[in-house]
Amino acid sequence: MALMPFAWMRGLSLWLRPLRGLVARGWLRESDVDTWLALLHPALRLNRVMARVVARQWVADDMLALCLRPNGNWRGAQPGQHLQLYLQRNGVRLSRSYSLTALHADGSLEIAIKRQPGGRVSPYLLEQLAVGELLELGPVHGQLCWPAAAQGVLLLAAGSGITPLLGLLRAALAQGCSAPISLLHYVREQGQRAFVAELQALQGQYSNLQVRWALTGADAVDTELQGRFRAEHLQAVADLSQRAVLSCGPAGFVGQVQQWWQGAGGHGELQVEAFTPPALSADISLRSVRLGFARSRQVAQADNQRSLLEQAEALGLKPAHGCRQGICASCTCTLLSGVVRDLRSGALFSEPGQPIRLCVSAPHGDVEIDL
């Protein structure tokens, strides 16, 4: 049983400064201090951000919103960013990246989690994690931001790509944004339209907001659109060429948006974020390569098509990772020898000692990394 209420967690952070100084000087070990602090309350830590689950709400058939209240070590975030979430499962520390859908004035925050069939984290969070339990939060990342000076904004989302855009939209409307805003969300079927009740309510409340959905795996009804993204879906968007565009979704969807934007002249600002690795360029032929993992003392035959993260996992290694899209840097390792290719840009990197991100790096030839 905790010896103090969770409400004290935020205020106690200032009182821990002397202990942080002792740890910094090497007079105490942080792990020992955390062990004693946890006896007072499981969420009390010297530097680590622990957060209590205060609410759960299903916002789609396959998506759950979690409201979290962090302890006093939380340093805040910006709408549109995402954070690392850590938990222990069967003695293994797992990490995943989730977008912030809301930042509340009382210090609590909201993330939304989409079910990933066969996943190691999302099924547990959706089906077993209970109100009152604790999670550890890591750093925040992400560059998406609201284009405050734009004459109009177009938000294009696919699947769980709605989550960072919703966080930005909520904040912009709350701050009085009056520019025209159009949101188009692509999902396979109606039950995957996340936050649909709230978005419809916001559309009724704010005359400058237009929200539509497109179904890619079922027949459209009412005002819904049908099929994958194409320019015809934007015919109802007024002054389209003057709008700033923000897009988030799988790499293929984001790539389609980028091609449309470039073909349309690209007059307004474009911001994109993909949550899956980009597809391999068709002009790169398959070939076998040798992968060496120095610290694991493993050498294996692999290929030049898949990311280093995927291939390491296929060999039974468990490198740290988070977003799997090259943003959070959790999977950063050191390149010891060889050449790797950035899956996003196609650029080649070969300098020994260079940090590389495993999730968006593929071997271009024989490679050895410090893993």
Secondary structure, 3 states (H helix, E strand, C coil): CCCCCHHHHHHHHHHHHHHHHHHHCCCCCHHHHHHHHHHHCCCCCCCCEEEEEEEEEEEECCEEEEEEEECCCCCCCCCCCEEEEEEEECCEEEEEEEEEEEECCCCCEEEEEECCCCCCCHHHHHHCCCCCCEEEEEEEECCCCCCCCCCCEEEEEEHHHHHHHHHHHHHHHHCCCCCCEEEEEEECCHHHCCCHHHHHHHHHHCCCEEEEEEECCCCCCCCCEECCCCHHHHCCCCCHHHCEEEEEECHHHHHHHHHHHHHCCCCCCEEEEECCCCCCCCCCCCCEEEEEECCCCEEEEEECCCCHHHHHHHCCCCCCCCCCCCCCCCCEEEEEEEEEEECCCCCEECCCCEEEEHHHEEEEEEEEECC
